[in-house]
């Protein structure tokens, strides 16, 4: 989880700089899995993997930012909304 968390954070900060860039589908897939594992595992005292009380609001904020962006295909939002599936 620490590695997945560090990679997810790096993607969030640096994905625009990579060539070729990650697709939105790739980013959503990685972030979805990351938050799913954060919510399921509820790890404590880790540097890159928040517990579920932090991960939940972070996921909601990210979902809301995607929701407000009309360029984001709605199918990605449907997948994110079923994160526990």
PAMI-522282 format. One record per residue (C-alpha): residue number from 1; residue in one letter; x, y, z. Coordinates in Angstrom, 1 decimal. Layout:
  seq  type       x       y       z
  NUM     A       X       Y       Z
...
//
This chain:
  seq  type       x       y       z
    1     X     0.0     0.0     0.0
    2     X     2.9     2.4     0.7
    3     X     4.2     1.9    -2.9
    4     X     0.7     2.2    -4.4
    5     X     0.1     5.4    -2.3
    6     X     3.4     6.9    -3.4
    7     X     2.8     6.1    -7.0
    8     X    -0.8     7.5    -6.9
    9     X     0.5    10.8    -5.3
   10     X     3.2    11.1    -7.9
   11     X     0.7    10.5   -10.7
   12     X    -1.5    13.2    -9.3
   13     X     1.3    15.7    -9.1
   14     X     3.4    14.9   -12.2
   15     X     1.1    13.1   -14.8
   16     X     1.0    16.2   -17.0
   17     X     4.7    16.2   -17.4
   18     X     5.1    12.6   -18.7
   19     X     5.4    11.8   -22.4
   20     X     3.3    10.1   -23.5
   21     X     0.9    11.2   -20.8
   22     X    -1.3     8.8   -18.9
   23     X    -4.9     8.6   -20.2
   24     X    -7.7     9.7   -17.9
   25     X    -8.8     6.0   -17.9
   26     X    -5.4     4.9   -16.6
   27     X    -5.3     7.6   -13.9
   28     X    -8.9     6.7   -12.8
   29     X    -8.1     3.0   -12.7
   30     X    -5.0     3.5   -10.5
   31     X    -6.6     6.0    -8.2
   32     X    -9.8     3.9    -7.9
   33     X    -7.7     0.9    -6.8
   34     X    -5.7     3.0    -4.4
   35     X    -8.7     4.4    -2.6
   36     X   -10.5     1.0    -2.6
   37     X    -7.5    -0.5    -0.8
   38     X    -7.3     2.4     1.6
   39     X   -10.9     2.0     2.5
   40     X   -10.7    -1.8     2.9
   41     X    -7.4    -2.0     4.7
   42     X    -7.8     1.1     7.0
   43     X    -4.1     1.2     7.7
   44     X    -2.9     3.4    10.5
   45     X     0.4     5.4    10.7
   46     X     1.5     5.1     7.2
   47     X     3.2     7.9     5.1
   48     X     1.4     7.3     1.8
   49     X    -1.8     5.4     2.6
   50     X    -4.4     7.2     4.6
   51     X    -6.8     5.4     6.8
   52     X   -10.5     5.3     5.8
   53     X   -11.5     8.4     7.7
   54     X    -9.1    10.4     5.5
   55     X    -9.3     8.4     2.3
   56     X   -13.1     8.7     2.1
   57     X   -13.2    12.5     2.1
   58     X   -10.2    12.6    -0.3
   59     X   -12.0    10.3    -2.7
   60     X   -15.2    12.3    -2.5
   61     X   -13.3    15.6    -3.2
   62     X   -11.6    14.0    -6.2
   63     X   -14.9    12.6    -7.5
   64     X   -16.5    16.0    -7.1
   65     X   -13.7    17.6    -9.1
   66     X   -14.2    15.1   -11.9
   67     X   -18.0    15.5   -11.8
   68     X   -17.6    19.3   -12.3
   69     X   -15.4    18.7   -15.4
   70     X   -17.7    18.1   -18.4
   71     X   -14.8    16.7   -20.4
   72     X   -14.6    13.7   -18.0
   73     X   -16.6    10.8   -19.5
   74     X   -19.5     9.8   -17.2
   75     X   -18.5     6.2   -17.4
   76     X   -15.5     6.9   -15.3
   77     X   -17.7     8.4   -12.6
   78     X   -19.9     5.4   -12.7
   79     X   -16.9     3.2   -12.1
   80     X   -15.7     5.4    -9.2
   81     X   -19.1     5.4    -7.6
   82     X   -19.0     1.6    -7.4
   83     X   -15.6     1.5    -5.7
   84     X   -16.6    -1.2    -3.3
   85     X   -17.7    -3.5    -6.1
//
